[in-house]
Amino acid sequence: MSKFNSMTRLAALGVVGAATMMMTSSIALAANKTLTIGFVGVTSGPAAAWGTSNVRSMETLAGIYNAKGGVKIGADTYDIKIENFDDQKDPKLAAEGMQKMAAKSIHYVVGPNVDDGAAAVKPVAEAKNIMYFPYAFPKELYTKPASNAILGMVANYQSGPAIYKYLKDKKGVKTVAFIAANESDSLSQRDGGVDVANKLGLKVVSSKTTYQSDTVDFTAIVTPIVKQKPDLLVLSGANAANAAKIIKAAREAGFKGLMSAETAMDAKVLMEGAGDKADGFISVGGASTPEIASDEMKAFVDAYKKKYGEYNDESNTKVYALAYIVETLKANPKAINDISEFKKTMDSFSAPNPYVKTAGAKLRYVGMTSFGQKRQISIPMVVTEYMGGSFKTLFVGEVD
């Protein structure tokens, strides 16, 4: 072999070696770890909007994180993966879903969306070392000795007093009636609402009317309430599909008063089910308004719309759960595989709130007033009025 050929061969090998080193280096740089966050909740049936909003918010935010190169937690960078389980609003399936999360060594789960489901997963979460973020209101989930559940939204016993007082002071409401689904979460919200109304000096003219969640025609159910002529009809624990049916039936029966709910709604569902009969309906909205939304919140909404072709105002609230999990893990990387470290961090945790432009707004855990321990995420309490196909902000508050 000639000296020239030998030199050429060595040069070629050098190029290949350098290229191989570059490729290896690139692969090493690109090889993020994976952090899997679970979701167990309802994404099918009449209440599907609640859980669908959760899943879509989580998937959208995870996509944003991953597109930026992942999330730096301690010395490692993680891509975020969402593991979904539809519990079909069935407590037994919810418990099964949480077992599946445990089998996959998932320590952080968002959901379930209803009281029965949240109660059903509690023993599993506590036995399998899972922190979970329910959208359910029973205080026993968040008070000692319970410690694994973190309320992901504003509860009815927190928003109800604010809504009723506003309507009493601003709209002259003096009498109120309640209607609830014959389910534990709706009945619990009704009882809490009745208690709040009584404490505010409102006269409760009807509170025993219930319905089955699969009711199609509410005319016969709401007519006796309409005859009582309450100033306010409260739809306790109603999902958006049933709320639309109740609103339509009440208006067609001649009801002229106000209607409200302490649950979040989907404007599209209200529009499709009740049309302009839903105008004036008051509910707890997503934790953002055009007035306080930051550029990051607007970017989230744009990414959500691009991914799914539409947006649910409730996702203004649902965006927060994953953000809280990620930011708390950043504050204490040891919590990735040890939820006791997560719990230790919660009491002192504070991080900038990226979704509002209010100066000094923070992500922090609250709930001392309601639960005696910090087992609730702090989000703005936005109360909205449906009008012309979208929600308009009535007022914004906060929970301690």
N, C-alpha and C positions, 0 to 999 in steps of 0.2 A: 504494500500500500504506500502510495507516495506521501511525502510530508504535507503536501497541499491538501490531499484528501483527508489525512488524519486531522489536520487543523480544522477543515470544514466540518468533519464529523463531531469534533469536540465543541465547536461553536454551536452546532445544531443542538447537541445535547444540553449545552448551557442554556440555550433559548427555551428548550422544552422544560428543563429543570426550573428555570425562572417562572415560566408560565404555570407549571404545576404548583410552585410555592404561592403564586398569586391566587390561583384558584382555591388552594387549601385555605389561604388566609381569608378570602372572600367568604368561603363556606363557613369558616369559624365565626366570622363577624355576623353572618346572617342567621346563625343557628340560635335563635332565641329559645328560651324555655317556654312552656305553655302553662298558663294558669286558667283552670276551668272553673267557671262560676255556674251554678245550677239555677234552674227555674222550675218550680212545681206550682202549677196553677191552672185555671180554667181558660182554654183557648177554643172551646167549641160550645155550641148551644146558646141560649138566650143571653148568658152573661159573658160570652166570649170576648166582648170588647175590653173588659177589665184585664184579662190575662194577655190578650193579644197586644195591648198597649205596653205591658211589661216586656214581653219578648221582643217586640220591635224596637223598643227603647234600648234594651240591652244589646241587641245585635247591631244597632246603629252606632251606639257609643263604642262598642268593642271594635267595630270597623274603623272608627276614627282613631282610636288608640293604636291599632295595628298599622294603619296607614302612615302613622308618624314614627314607625319603627319599634313600636311596643312600649311597654311600661317599665320603667326602671324602679325596681324594688330591691333595696340593698345593693349588693354587688352584681345582681343578675337583672337581665331584661326579659320580660315576658310578653308573649302574644296572648291576648285574651280570647278564650273560647267559651261559648255559651252552650250549656247542655240543657235541653228543654224537655219537659214532661207535662203533657196535658192530663190533668186530673179529672176533667169533665165535670167539675163541681161536685165530685163524689168523695167524701171523706176517706173511704177505704182506698180509693185509687191514690189520693193524696199521700197517705201513709206508705203505700207501695212505691210511689215516686220518690219519696224521701229515702226509703230503703235502697233504691237503685242509686241514688246520689251517694249514699254511704259506701255502697259496694265499689264505687268508682273513686273513693277517697276524696270526694268533693266536700270541703269544709264550709263553704259559703253558698247559700241558696236564697234566691228571691222568691217570695210567695209563701203560702197560698193566698188566694184573693178573698176568701170568705171565712167566717168564724168557725164553722164546722171543720173545714179543711185545716185551718191553722191549729185547732185543738187536736186534731187527729195526728198531725205530724210531730207534735210536742214531745211525746215519749221517745220517738225515734231520734229526733234531733238531739235530745239531751243524752241519750244512751250512746249515740254515734259521734258525738262531738261536732255538731253542725250548728253554726250560727245561721239563723234564717230571718228574713225580712218580710213578715206578713203584711197584707193589706186587710187587716181584720181588727176589730175593736175591743174584744173582751179584755178587761184589765188584768185578769189572772194570767194572761200570757206574758205580761210585762212586769208584774210585781213579784217580789220575793216569795217563795224560794226560786221561782222561774228566773232564768237569766240568759237564755239562748235566743230569745225572740226580740227583734227590734222593729217597732212600728214604722212602716215606710211612708205614712201619710198622716194627715190631720184627722183625728177621730171625731165622730159625731158629737161626743160630749164636750169637745173643744170648739168645734165650729158651730154647733147648734145654738149655744147661748149668744154668740156673736151675730148669727143670722136673725134669730128671733128678736133680739134687742134692736137691731137695725130696722127691721120691718115694723116693730112697735113704734119706734121713735120717728122714722122717716115716712112710713106708709100708713100709720094709724091702725095697725092690726090690733084687734082686741080679742077676737075669738079664733080658735084653731081646731082643726080636725086632723086625725092621723089615719093613714091606711098602710098596711104592711103585708108583705108576703108571709105565708104561714111557714116560716123558716126561722131558725134560732137567731141568725144575724139580724134579719129584719125586725123580728119581735124585740130583740134587745135594743136596737136603735130606737124603735117606737117608744119603749118604756123609758129610755133615757130622755127622749124628746118630750114626753109628757111631763116628766119630772122638771126639766128645764122650763117648760112653758108655765107650769104652776108657780115655780119660784119667781118668774118674771111678772106674775100677776095676770097672765093671759087665761081666758076661760076656755077650757077644753070641752068642746061640744060633742066630740065623737072620737073614740080611740080603740074600739074593739073590732073594727072591720078588717078582715084579712082575706087573702086570696091565695090560690095555688099558683106556683111559679109558671106553670104552663097554660095559664088562662089566656084565652084568645079575645073574648068579648067582655069588657069590664062594665058595660052599661048597667046591668042589674046590680052590680057591686057598688058602683059609685053613686047611683041615683039617691039612695037614702041619705048619703052624706051631703049631696048637693041640696037636698031639701032643708038641711040644717042651716044653710047659708053661712058657713064660716068665712071669716076674712082671709084665712090661710088654710090650705090643704097641704099637709106634709106627707111626702111619699117616702116613708121610712125604709131605708135599705134597698130601694128600687134599682134594678139594673136599667140601662138605657132603653132596651127594647120594651120592657114592661112600663117604664115611665112614659114613653111615647103613647102607648095604648091607653093608659090611665088619663093622661092629659087630654087626648082626643075624646075619650068617652065623657069626661067631666065637662068639657066645653060643649059638646053636642047635647048634653043633658041640661045645659043652661047655666053652668057655673061661671060666675063673674069675678070671683075672688082671685087671690094670688096662690101660686103653687111653688113648692120648694122641696129640695132633698139635700141631705148631708153627704150623699155619695156623688162621685164624679160622673159626668155624662159624656156622651159622644154626640157632637153636633150633627153629624151625618145621620145617625140613627134617629135622632129627634126629628130631623127634617123629613126623612123618609116615612116615619111612622105617624107624625102629627102635623107636619107642615107648619103653617103660620099659627095654628092653634097653640103651638108651643111657645110663641112669643111671650116674653115676660117670665118664663120659668127660671127659677133661681136655684143654683146648686153650687157645690164646692168645685172650683175650677182647678186647672193645672197650676203648679206653683210658679207661674210667670205671667207677666202681662207685657204688652208692647212697651209700656212705659218703663219697666224695670229690666227687660230682657237685654242681656249682654250680647256682644258680637258672637261669643262662643255659643250662646243659646241659639242665636239665629242660624249659626252654621250647623248646629245639631238638627234644627228643624228642616233646613235645606237638605241635609244628608238623608234624613228620614223620608222626606217627600221623594227624593231621587230614588231611594231604595224601594219604597212601597207605593208610590204614586198618590199618596194622600197623607194627611196628618190628623192625629187625634189629640185634642187639647189636653187630655188626661196625661199624655206623655210628658207634659211640662213638669209633672210630679214624678212620673215613673223613671225619668232619666237619672234621678238622684241615687237610687239604691246602689247601682254598680259603681258610681263615682265615689260614694261613701266607702264601699268595700276597698276599692283600689287605693284611695287616699289614706285610709287607716292602715292598710298594709305597708304603704310607703313610710308611714310614721313609725312603724314597728315591724320590720321584715320578719322577725321571729314568729309573727302571727300567721304566716302563710300555712304552716302545718300545726299550729298550736293555738286553738281558739281562746285559751286562757290568757294568752298574751294580747289578743284582740280586746278582750274584756278589760284588761288592765289599762289599755291605751284609751278606751272610750271616755273615761272620766275627764281626762285633760286634753283630749284631741281637739284640734282646731286647724282649719285650713281655709284659704280663700275660697269663697263661693264663686265658681266660674260662670254661673248661669244668670247672675243678676249684676247690674252695673251700679247698684247701691254701694256707696263708699263704705268700706269696712265690713261688708257682708261676709259671714263665715259659715263654713260647714262645721257643725258641732252636734253633739248628742244632747238631747233634752229629755224631759219627761219627769223631772223630780216632782213637780206639782201633781201630776196625774198618777204616777206610779211609784214614787218614792225612790226611784233610781233612774239613771240615764239609759232608757231603753226605747228611744224614739229619735229619728233623724229630724233635724231642724230644717224646715222648708217654709217658704212664705205661705200663709193661709190666704188664698185668693178665692173670693166669693164672686160668682159671675151671674149674669142675666142673659138668657138666650134671646136673640133678636135677629130675625131675618137670615137665619142660617148659620149664625156664628155666635160666640159668646162675647159679651161686653163686661168689663170689670166693674163691679159695684164698689168693692173695697178690698184692702189688703191688710192682714193682721199677722200675728206670729204667736207661737206657742212656747211656753217655758218648759 
